[in-house]
Each structure stands twice: as C-alpha cells, then as structure tokens.
Amino acid sequence: MSTKEVRFTTYSARSSSGSPQNFSSRSYSGGYVSGARQRYSVGANAYMVIGGDGQRGGGMEFGYGGMGGEMGTCTGPPHVKAVHVNKSLLTPVNIEIDPNIQALRIQEKEQMKILNNRFASLINKVCFLEQQRKMLQTKLSLLQDQTSTPSNMNSKFEAYISNLRRQLDGLGDDKMKLEGELRNMQGLVEDLKTKYEDEINKRNESENNFVILKKDTDAACMNKMELETKLATLTEELNFLRNIYESELRELQDQIKDTTVVVEMDNARSLDMDSIVAELRAQYEEIAKRNRAEAEAWYMQKYEKLQVSASKYEDDLRNAKAEIAEIDGIIRRYQSEIDMIKGQRAKLENQIAEEEKSGESAVKDAKHQIMELEKALQTDKQNMAKQVRQYQELMNVKLALDIEIATYRKLLEGEEKRLVTGTKSNNVSKQISSPNYHSYPMESTHITSYISGSPKVYRSAQRSKEIGSNFDLPGSITLGGTRRDVGATVILASNIGQTTVVATLDASGEL
C-alpha cells in the first residue's frame, strides 16, 4: 500500500475525503489506492473495508451501528518569508551642515589669518626698528666718546628717530583700527547667524502649519463628499417614498372608484348613495392630502437642514482654500530661499565627498552588523522550524487521539442503540473470494455493519444512496438493528478473535 505524508501548518487546513488508511491510536497514513483494502482496529473490534477506486489525498473512515464518518487533512508546505536587508545603511552619512555658517567661518578664519600676519609683520618691524635705534644710540655714544668735536649728526639722528616714531605711531593706529574692524565683523557674523536660525525656525513652523491645514482641508473635503452622498441618498429616498405614496393614493382612488355597493332594504325609504359616496371620497381625498402635506413638509424640513449644513461646509471649504492659497504664496517664497540655499550647498559638496570617505568605515561596520543580524535570524529560523515540527508532531498525536475518541463514542452509541432495541445479531458466515481471506463463523452477539449509508465512504452497490437515520428508502433491509440498502457492501466485525468479514446484501436480504 502506497503512503503519503500528511503535513500540518498553522496557516490553512481543510477536510477532504481520501483513500483508505491504516491507523492506530498513535499514527495513521494515507495514499492513493485503487481496489485495495483497509484494516484498522480500535479496542477489541477489527474493521476492514474493501471498496472501489480511492481518491488522491489523506483521509480515513470509521463507523458503527449505521453511523460513520471520515476525516482528512491536506495542507501545503509551510510558508517562509524572504529575508530583506536594509540597504539604506549603504548610503553615505547625511551630515547636516549649515552652508552659510560654514562659509562665514571660513571667511572669518581667512580674515583672522590676514590680520594676524599683518600684526606679526608690524611687531617684527617695530622690534627691528628698536634694535636699530639701540644700535644707533650705541654708535652715537661711542662716537661722542671718541671725539669732542661738534657735529650735526645729532640732529640727523633725532630727525631719523622722530620719523621712525611717527611710523610706529601710525602702525599702532592701524592696529587699533584693524582690531575694531575685526570686532565689527564678528558681531556681523553673529547677527547673520541669529537671523539664519530664525529663518530656519520660521520655515519649520510654516511647514508644520501647511501640513496641519492640508489635513484639515482633506477632512473638510471628505465631509463634503459624505454630505453630498447623504443628500443624494435622502433625495432618492424622498422620491421613492413620494412615488410609493402616489401609487398607493392611485390604488385607493381606483378602489373607491370601482367599488359598487348594492344594498337591499326591506323598507321603501330611498337613500342618496351618490352623496354618501361623494362624501366618503372627499374624506379620503382630504386624508390623502393631509398625509401628503405632512410627508412633504417633513422631507422639505430635512432637505433644508441638509442645505444649511452643506452651505456651512462650503463656507468652511472656501476659507480653507483661501488659507491654502496664502500658504502656497508662503511656500513659493520659501522655495525661492531654498533654491538660493541649494546654490550655496553646492559649495559644500567637496566637503561632503571627504565625509563620504570617512563614512565608508561606518558602512563597513553596518555591513558587519547586518551579517551578524542575518546569522541571528538564521538561528531564529532554525529554532522556529524546530518548534513547528514539534507542533506538527503534537497535532498528529492530538488528531490520532481525537479519532480514537470519536471511534469509541460511535461504538458506545451503537452498543446503547443495540441494547435499547433488543434486536439480536445474526450469525453470518461468508466465504471471501480474495486469496488472502478465509471465511469465519460469526457467533458473536455484537455485529457492526458499515455500508454506503455513512457519508462519503466506499460503495460497490449500484443503487446505494446516501442516507441518514431519518430516511427509510425502499429496497433496504435491517441488519443488526440498522437499516441498510440492498446490494451494498457490508463490513461485519466480530469481537471474537478480531475477525472481519466483508459481504454484500442481495435483493432477498441474504449475505
């Protein structure tokens, strides 16, 4: 007998009829078998089925006392989701650098370098002049010691020294002026930095306000659409009720118009039937008009309320559109500023390229972490697969136990039915045509029949039909307290020696 593995999964499960299976209280198997037999045992009773062609798929059947059933489970392989790696870690690190601040810092550094160089050159020049002055004073003292003759060199030296002093004073003034300019430039840089930060904050606030207004606008549009839909629905309902009212009114008028009343009176008094009919007609018309007026007034009131609410939402929508237009202007202004800032950003692309080089190390670290995460994920998958296998094994054991419990329940129900009816079992002996079987005398008082009356079982009868306990079909006989079709395959089980006999009922009720 070919077998097929029965798989279980937590995603889907379905019941299907299948070919015969061998099972015990702990295991079962199924497969595609054509014209084969099935044997299974529960407790002290043995059962065997010889049937026609089976179907491909897992399944099993059991029965006792005219009651039977089957179970089958067929599922696909467990679904494993693909593993995705976050490729955003491979992108360069985005370092938020303010272009204006960086440019101003670079400019400030360059100016400081220039001023420092000029100041250093001036200090060097002053030192050099001081050395020259000392050297000249030394020479002057030496010359004065060497000769006492009057000379006009003193005036020349004094003139030269005064000239150098004037130059030194001019350089000091230049130094003070440059230091003042430096302080002014630093203050200007701070002011520009503060203004830039204020503009950034204003831009963020404007973007947040735009998002909020957009959400409000979307909500208003949705409310308007819902109200329009409700208005259309109520209008259709009003028209429908109006048509129904008019049709009912026409029917009542037709009934009143076509009604003819013949009254026979014993006395000779004459009645004015035309006036009575006219009065009744006037009353019914008055009632109809009043009902129509009330219905129209109610629907008109409701319609006016809907119009008021619709006009209110239209005003809100108009105001929202005006606000959106203002925000669009603000957005365009900020967009122009953004374009200007983007132009400045182009100057920082070289620095970003350098930062990308430093970011490669971070990317390598991220790849290493990804590999570690993939290893951990693989380990988790293996653990999950192990748990799924354990769960499948437990489900197999549970299904086998459920089958055994259901079989015992069927046996107990059949035994109770046999005891209540008090019908004695017939002793049956039949020679089995198969070379693998022998005839066994059935001397037990407990006989179980299993035929085509059970739902979806193997049948060899030409006229067998699916029946239940509430049907009594012609051409059937009673065996073991249970009614069975003529020509159906009957499985008789004895609790003596675990014997199983397969027989067929003929038209006379013989086996």
C-alpha positions as CSV (number, residue, x, y, z in Angstrom):
1,M,0.0,0.0,0.0
2,S,1.4,3.4,-1.0
3,T,1.6,6.0,1.6
4,K,1.7,9.8,1.6
5,E,3.0,12.1,4.3
6,V,0.3,14.2,6.0
7,R,1.6,17.7,6.7
8,F,0.2,20.3,9.0
9,T,0.6,24.1,9.1
10,T,-0.7,26.9,11.2
11,Y,-1.9,28.8,8.1
12,S,-4.5,26.6,6.5
13,A,-6.3,23.3,6.9
14,R,-9.2,21.6,5.1
15,S,-11.1,18.4,5.3
16,S,-11.3,16.1,2.3
17,S,-12.3,12.6,1.5
18,G,-9.4,10.3,0.7
19,S,-8.3,6.7,0.1
20,P,-8.2,4.0,2.8
21,Q,-5.7,4.4,5.6
22,N,-4.2,2.3,8.3
23,F,-4.2,3.9,11.7
24,S,-3.9,3.0,15.3
25,S,-4.2,5.1,18.4
26,R,-0.9,6.9,17.7
27,S,-0.3,7.1,13.9
28,Y,-2.0,6.9,10.5
29,S,-1.1,7.2,6.8
30,G,-2.9,7.6,3.5
31,G,-2.3,7.4,-0.2
32,Y,-3.8,6.6,-3.5
33,V,-5.1,3.0,-3.7
34,S,-7.3,1.5,-6.4
35,G,-9.3,-1.5,-5.4
36,A,-7.3,-2.1,-2.2
37,R,-8.5,-2.9,1.3
38,Q,-8.2,-1.1,4.6
39,R,-7.9,-2.5,8.1
40,Y,-7.9,-0.7,11.3
41,S,-8.6,-1.6,14.9
42,V,-9.9,0.1,18.0
43,G,-10.2,-1.7,21.3
44,A,-11.4,-5.3,20.8
45,N,-13.0,-4.8,17.4
46,A,-11.4,-5.0,14.0
47,Y,-12.7,-3.4,10.8
48,M,-11.9,-3.9,7.2
49,V,-13.2,-2.1,4.1
50,I,-13.0,-3.4,0.5
51,G,-14.1,-0.7,-1.9
52,G,-13.6,0.8,-5.3
53,D,-11.3,3.4,-6.5
54,G,-9.9,5.8,-3.9
55,Q,-9.1,9.4,-4.3
56,R,-5.8,11.0,-4.0
57,G,-5.2,12.7,-0.7
58,G,-5.2,11.9,3.0
59,G,-8.4,10.5,4.7
60,M,-9.9,7.9,6.9
61,E,-13.3,6.4,7.6
62,F,-14.9,4.6,10.5
63,G,-18.4,3.5,11.5
64,Y,-20.5,1.5,13.9
65,G,-24.2,0.7,14.0
66,G,-25.1,2.6,10.8
67,M,-23.2,5.7,11.8
68,G,-20.0,6.6,10.1
69,G,-17.7,9.5,9.3
70,E,-14.4,10.3,7.8
71,M,-11.7,12.8,8.3
72,G,-8.9,14.1,6.2
73,T,-6.3,16.8,6.3
74,C,-4.3,18.1,3.4
75,T,-2.2,21.2,3.6
76,G,0.7,22.7,1.7
77,P,4.3,23.3,2.9
78,P,4.9,26.0,5.5
79,H,5.4,29.4,4.0
80,V,8.8,31.0,4.8
81,K,9.1,34.8,4.2
82,A,12.1,36.2,2.4
83,V,14.7,38.0,4.3
84,H,15.3,41.6,3.4
85,V,18.4,43.6,4.2
86,N,18.0,47.3,4.9
87,K,20.0,48.9,2.0
88,S,19.7,52.4,3.4
89,L,22.7,51.7,5.6
90,L,24.8,51.6,2.4
91,T,24.0,55.2,1.6
92,P,26.5,57.9,2.7
93,V,26.1,59.5,6.1
94,N,24.0,62.7,5.7
95,I,25.7,65.3,7.9
96,E,23.5,68.4,8.4
97,I,25.9,71.4,7.9
98,D,24.7,74.9,7.6
99,P,26.2,76.3,4.3
100,N,26.1,79.9,5.4
101,I,27.7,79.3,8.8
102,Q,30.5,77.2,7.2
103,A,31.2,79.9,4.6
104,L,31.2,82.6,7.3
105,R,33.5,80.6,9.4
106,I,35.9,80.1,6.5
107,Q,35.8,83.8,5.7
108,E,36.4,84.7,9.3
109,K,39.4,82.4,9.5
110,E,40.9,83.9,6.4
111,Q,40.4,87.4,7.8
112,M,42.0,86.5,11.1
113,K,44.9,85.0,9.3
114,I,45.5,88.2,7.3
115,L,45.2,90.4,10.3
116,N,47.5,88.2,12.4
117,N,50.1,88.2,9.6
118,R,49.9,92.0,9.3
119,F,50.1,92.3,13.1
120,A,53.1,89.9,13.2
121,S,54.9,91.8,10.5
122,L,54.3,95.1,12.3
123,I,55.6,93.7,15.5
124,N,58.7,92.3,13.7
125,K,59.2,95.7,12.1
126,V,58.9,97.5,15.5
127,C,61.4,95.1,17.0
128,F,63.8,95.6,14.1
129,L,63.5,99.4,14.4
130,E,64.0,99.2,18.2
131,Q,67.2,97.2,17.6
132,Q,68.3,99.7,15.0
133,R,67.6,102.5,17.5
134,K,69.7,100.9,20.2
135,M,72.4,100.1,17.8
136,L,72.5,103.7,16.6
137,Q,72.4,105.0,20.2
138,T,75.4,102.8,20.9
139,K,77.2,104.1,17.9
140,L,76.4,107.6,18.9
141,S,77.7,107.2,22.4
142,L,80.9,105.7,21.0
143,L,81.4,108.5,18.6
144,Q,80.7,111.0,21.3
145,D,83.3,109.3,23.5
146,Q,85.9,109.2,20.7
147,T,85.7,112.8,19.7
148,S,84.6,116.0,21.2
149,T,84.4,118.0,18.0
150,P,80.9,119.4,17.4
151,S,78.9,117.6,14.8
152,N,75.5,117.9,13.2
153,M,74.9,114.2,13.3
154,N,72.7,114.5,16.4
155,S,70.1,116.5,14.5
156,K,70.1,113.9,11.7
157,F,69.7,111.1,14.1
158,E,67.0,112.8,16.0
159,A,65.2,113.5,12.7
160,Y,65.5,109.9,11.7
161,I,64.3,108.7,15.2
162,S,61.3,111.0,15.1
163,N,60.5,109.7,11.7
164,L,60.6,106.1,13.0
165,R,58.5,107.1,16.0
166,R,55.9,108.6,13.7
167,Q,55.9,105.4,11.6
168,L,55.5,103.4,14.9
169,D,52.6,105.5,16.0
170,G,50.9,105.1,12.6
171,L,51.3,101.3,12.8
172,G,49.8,101.4,16.3
173,D,46.8,103.3,15.0
174,D,46.4,100.9,12.1
175,K,46.5,98.0,14.6
176,M,43.7,99.6,16.7
177,K,41.6,100.2,13.6
178,L,42.0,96.6,12.4
179,E,41.1,95.3,15.8
180,G,37.9,97.4,15.7
181,E,37.1,96.1,12.3
182,L,37.6,92.6,13.5
183,R,35.2,93.1,16.4
184,N,32.6,94.6,14.0
185,M,32.9,91.6,11.6
186,Q,32.5,89.2,14.5
187,G,29.3,91.0,15.6
188,L,28.0,90.9,12.0
189,V,28.7,87.2,11.8
190,E,26.8,86.6,15.0
191,D,23.8,88.7,13.7
192,L,23.7,86.8,10.4
193,K,23.9,83.5,12.3
194,T,20.9,84.5,14.5
195,K,18.9,85.7,11.5
196,Y,19.6,82.4,9.7
197,E,18.4,80.4,12.7
198,D,15.3,82.5,13.0
199,E,14.5,81.9,9.3
200,I,15.0,78.2,9.7
201,N,12.6,78.1,12.7
202,K,10.1,80.1,10.7
203,R,10.4,77.7,7.8
204,N,9.8,74.7,10.0
205,E,6.7,76.4,11.6
206,S,5.4,77.2,8.2
207,E,5.8,73.6,7.0
208,N,4.0,72.3,10.1
209,N,1.2,74.8,9.6
210,F,0.9,73.7,6.0
211,V,0.7,70.0,7.0
212,I,-2.0,70.8,9.6
213,L,-4.0,72.9,7.1
214,K,-3.7,70.2,4.5
215,K,-5.1,67.6,6.9
216,D,-8.0,69.9,7.8
217,T,-8.7,70.5,4.1
218,D,-8.7,66.8,3.4
219,A,-11.1,66.2,6.3
220,A,-13.4,69.0,5.0
221,C,-13.4,67.5,1.5
222,M,-14.2,64.1,2.9
223,N,-17.0,65.6,5.0
224,K,-18.4,67.4,2.0
225,M,-18.3,64.2,-0.1
226,E,-20.1,62.3,2.7
227,L,-22.7,65.0,3.0
228,E,-23.3,65.1,-0.8
229,T,-23.7,61.3,-0.7
230,K,-26.2,61.5,2.1
231,L,-28.1,64.3,0.3
232,A,-28.3,62.2,-2.8
233,T,-29.4,59.2,-0.8
234,L,-32.1,61.2,1.0
235,T,-33.3,62.7,-2.3
236,E,-33.6,59.3,-3.8
237,E,-35.4,58.1,-0.7
238,L,-37.8,61.1,-0.8
239,N,-38.5,60.5,-4.5
240,F,-39.1,56.8,-3.8
241,L,-41.5,57.4,-0.9
242,R,-43.3,60.1,-3.0
243,N,-43.8,57.6,-5.8
244,I,-45.0,54.9,-3.3
245,Y,-47.4,57.4,-1.8
246,E,-48.7,58.5,-5.2
247,S,-49.1,54.8,-6.3
248,E,-51.0,54.0,-3.1
249,L,-53.2,57.0,-3.5
250,R,-54.0,56.0,-7.0
251,E,-54.8,52.5,-5.9
252,L,-57.1,53.8,-3.2
253,Q,-58.8,56.1,-5.6
254,D,-59.2,53.2,-8.1
255,Q,-60.7,51.0,-5.4
256,I,-63.1,53.7,-4.3
257,K,-64.0,54.4,-8.0
258,D,-64.6,50.8,-9.0
259,T,-66.4,49.8,-5.8
260,T,-70.1,49.2,-6.3
261,V,-72.4,48.6,-3.3
262,V,-75.8,47.0,-3.7
263,V,-78.0,47.3,-0.6
264,E,-81.4,45.7,-0.4
265,M,-83.7,47.3,2.1
266,D,-87.0,45.9,3.4
267,N,-88.5,49.4,3.7
268,A,-89.3,51.6,0.9
269,R,-87.1,54.5,2.0
270,S,-84.8,55.9,-0.6
271,L,-81.1,56.6,0.1
272,D,-78.9,59.1,-1.7
273,M,-75.9,56.9,-2.4
274,D,-74.2,59.4,-4.7
275,S,-73.9,61.9,-1.9
276,I,-72.6,59.3,0.5
277,V,-70.0,58.1,-2.0
278,A,-69.1,61.7,-2.7
279,E,-68.7,62.5,1.0
280,L,-66.5,59.4,1.5
281,R,-64.4,60.3,-1.5
282,A,-64.0,63.8,-0.2
283,Q,-63.0,62.4,3.2
284,Y,-60.4,60.0,1.7
285,E,-59.0,62.8,-0.5
286,E,-58.7,65.1,2.5
287,I,-56.9,62.4,4.4
288,A,-54.6,61.7,1.4
289,K,-53.9,65.5,1.0
290,R,-53.1,65.9,4.7
291,N,-50.7,62.8,4.7
292,R,-49.0,64.1,1.5
293,A,-48.6,67.6,3.0
294,E,-47.2,66.2,6.2
295,A,-44.7,64.0,4.3
296,E,-43.7,66.8,2.0
297,A,-43.3,69.2,5.0
298,W,-41.1,66.6,6.8
299,Y,-38.9,65.9,3.9
300,M,-38.6,69.6,3.0
301,Q,-37.6,70.4,6.5
302,K,-35.0,67.7,6.4
303,Y,-33.8,68.9,3.0
304,E,-33.5,72.5,4.2
305,K,-31.3,71.2,7.2
306,L,-29.1,69.4,4.8
307,Q,-28.8,72.5,2.6
308,V,-27.9,74.6,5.6
309,S,-25.2,72.2,6.6
310,A,-23.9,71.9,3.0
311,S,-23.7,75.7,2.8
312,K,-21.8,75.8,6.1
313,Y,-19.3,73.2,4.8
314,E,-19.0,75.2,1.6
315,D,-18.0,78.3,3.5
316,D,-15.5,76.3,5.6
317,L,-14.1,74.9,2.4
318,R,-13.9,78.3,0.8
319,N,-12.0,79.6,3.9
320,A,-9.7,76.6,3.8
321,K,-9.0,77.3,0.1
322,A,-8.1,80.9,0.9
323,E,-5.8,79.8,3.6
324,I,-4.2,77.3,1.3
325,A,-3.6,80.0,-1.3
326,E,-1.9,82.1,1.3
327,I,0.2,79.1,2.4
328,D,1.1,78.5,-1.3
329,G,2.5,82.0,-1.5
330,I,4.5,81.5,1.6
331,I,5.7,78.1,0.3
332,R,6.8,79.7,-3.0
333,R,8.7,82.4,-1.1
334,Y,10.4,79.8,1.0
335,Q,11.0,77.7,-2.1
336,S,13.0,80.6,-3.6
337,E,15.0,80.8,-0.5
338,I,15.5,77.1,-0.6
339,D,16.8,77.4,-4.2
340,M,19.3,80.0,-3.0
341,I,20.4,77.8,-0.2
342,K,20.8,74.9,-2.6
343,G,23.2,77.1,-4.6
344,Q,25.2,77.6,-1.5
345,R,25.1,73.9,-0.8
346,A,26.9,73.1,-4.0
347,K,30.0,74.7,-2.4
348,L,29.9,72.1,0.3
349,E,29.9,69.1,-2.0
350,N,33.6,68.8,-1.8
351,Q,33.5,68.6,1.9
352,I,30.7,66.1,1.7
353,A,32.9,63.9,-0.6
354,E,35.5,63.9,2.2
355,E,32.9,63.0,4.7
356,E,31.8,60.1,2.4
357,K,35.3,58.7,2.7
358,S,35.0,58.7,6.5
359,G,31.5,57.2,6.1
360,E,32.9,54.1,4.4
361,S,34.1,52.9,7.7
362,A,30.7,53.3,9.1
363,V,29.2,51.4,6.2
364,K,31.7,48.5,6.8
365,D,30.6,48.4,10.4
366,A,27.0,48.4,9.3
367,K,27.6,45.5,6.9
368,H,29.3,43.6,9.7
369,Q,26.3,44.2,11.9
370,I,24.0,43.1,9.1
371,M,25.9,39.9,8.8
372,E,25.6,39.3,12.5
373,L,21.8,40.0,12.3
374,E,21.4,37.6,9.4
375,K,23.2,34.9,11.4
376,A,20.9,35.5,14.3
377,L,17.9,35.5,12.0
378,Q,19.0,32.2,10.5
379,T,19.4,30.7,14.0
380,D,15.9,32.0,14.9
381,K,14.5,30.4,11.7
382,Q,16.0,27.1,12.7
383,N,14.5,27.3,16.1
384,M,11.2,28.2,14.7
385,A,11.3,25.3,12.2
386,K,12.1,23.0,15.1
387,Q,9.2,24.3,17.1
388,V,6.9,23.9,14.0
389,R,8.0,20.3,13.7
390,Q,7.3,19.7,17.4
391,Y,3.9,21.4,16.9
392,Q,3.1,19.2,13.9
393,E,4.0,16.1,15.9
394,L,1.8,17.2,18.7
395,M,-1.0,17.9,16.3
396,N,-0.6,14.4,14.8
397,V,-0.9,12.8,18.2
398,K,-3.9,15.0,19.0
399,L,-5.6,14.0,15.7
400,A,-5.0,10.4,16.4
401,L,-6.4,10.7,19.9
402,D,-9.4,12.6,18.6
403,I,-10.0,9.8,16.0
404,E,-9.8,7.2,18.7
405,I,-12.2,9.1,21.0
406,A,-14.7,9.6,18.2
407,T,-14.5,5.9,17.3
408,Y,-15.1,4.8,20.9
409,R,-18.0,7.3,21.0
410,K,-19.5,5.7,17.9
411,L,-19.0,2.2,19.4
412,L,-20.7,3.2,22.6
413,E,-23.6,4.8,20.8
414,G,-24.1,1.7,18.6
415,E,-24.0,-0.5,21.7
416,E,-26.6,1.6,23.5
417,K,-28.8,1.5,20.5
418,R,-28.5,-2.3,20.2
419,L,-29.3,-2.7,23.9
420,V,-32.4,-0.5,23.6
421,T,-33.8,-2.1,20.5
422,G,-33.1,-5.6,21.9
423,T,-32.5,-6.9,18.4
424,K,-30.3,-10.0,18.4
425,S,-27.5,-10.2,15.9
426,N,-27.5,-12.7,13.1
427,N,-24.8,-15.2,12.7
428,V,-23.1,-14.6,9.4
429,S,-20.6,-16.8,7.6
430,K,-19.3,-15.9,4.2
431,Q,-16.5,-17.2,2.1
432,I,-14.2,-14.4,1.0
433,S,-13.2,-14.5,-2.7
434,S,-9.8,-13.0,-2.1
435,P,-7.0,-15.5,-1.7
436,N,-5.8,-13.5,1.3
437,Y,-9.0,-14.1,3.3
438,H,-10.9,-17.0,4.8
439,S,-14.5,-17.4,5.9
440,Y,-15.1,-17.1,9.6
441,P,-18.3,-18.0,11.5
442,M,-19.8,-15.0,13.2
443,E,-21.1,-16.3,16.6
444,S,-20.8,-13.1,18.5
445,T,-23.8,-11.1,19.8
446,H,-22.0,-7.9,18.7
447,I,-22.1,-7.3,14.9
448,T,-21.2,-4.0,13.4
449,S,-22.2,-3.1,9.8
450,Y,-20.5,-0.4,7.7
451,I,-22.1,0.3,4.4
452,S,-22.8,3.1,1.9
453,G,-25.3,4.8,4.3
454,S,-22.4,6.6,6.0
455,P,-21.3,9.9,4.4
456,K,-18.7,9.6,1.7
457,V,-17.5,6.0,2.1
458,Y,-16.5,3.3,-0.4
459,R,-19.5,1.7,-2.0
460,S,-20.0,-1.1,-4.5
461,A,-23.8,-1.1,-4.7
462,Q,-25.4,0.0,-7.9
463,R,-28.5,1.5,-6.2
464,S,-26.9,2.7,-2.9
465,K,-27.8,6.2,-1.8
466,E,-26.6,8.5,0.9
467,I,-29.0,8.0,3.8
468,G,-29.3,9.1,7.4
469,S,-31.2,8.0,10.5
470,N,-34.3,9.9,9.3
471,F,-34.6,8.2,5.9
472,D,-36.4,4.9,5.0
473,L,-35.5,4.1,1.4
474,P,-37.2,1.2,-0.5
475,G,-35.2,-1.9,-1.2
476,S,-33.3,-1.9,2.1
477,I,-33.1,-4.4,4.9
478,T,-32.4,-4.4,8.6
479,L,-29.2,-6.0,9.9
480,G,-28.0,-5.7,13.5
481,G,-30.8,-3.2,14.3
482,T,-29.7,-0.8,11.4
483,R,-31.4,-0.4,8.0
484,R,-29.1,-0.9,5.0
485,D,-29.5,-0.7,1.2
486,V,-29.8,-3.8,-1.0
487,G,-26.6,-4.6,-2.9
488,A,-24.4,-2.6,-0.6
489,T,-21.0,-3.7,0.8
490,V,-21.4,-4.6,4.4
491,I,-18.4,-4.9,6.8
492,L,-19.2,-7.2,9.7
493,A,-16.8,-7.3,12.7
494,S,-16.7,-9.8,15.5
495,N,-15.1,-9.3,18.9
496,I,-14.1,-12.9,18.9
497,G,-10.6,-13.4,17.6
498,Q,-10.5,-9.9,15.9
499,T,-12.3,-11.4,12.9
500,T,-13.6,-9.2,10.0
501,V,-16.0,-10.4,7.2
502,V,-16.9,-8.4,4.1
503,A,-20.2,-9.4,2.4
504,T,-22.9,-8.0,0.0
505,L,-26.6,-7.9,0.6
506,D,-28.7,-9.3,-2.3
507,A,-32.4,-8.5,-3.1
508,S,-33.6,-11.3,-0.8
509,G,-31.7,-9.9,2.1
510,E,-29.2,-12.8,2.1
511,L,-25.4,-12.3,2.5
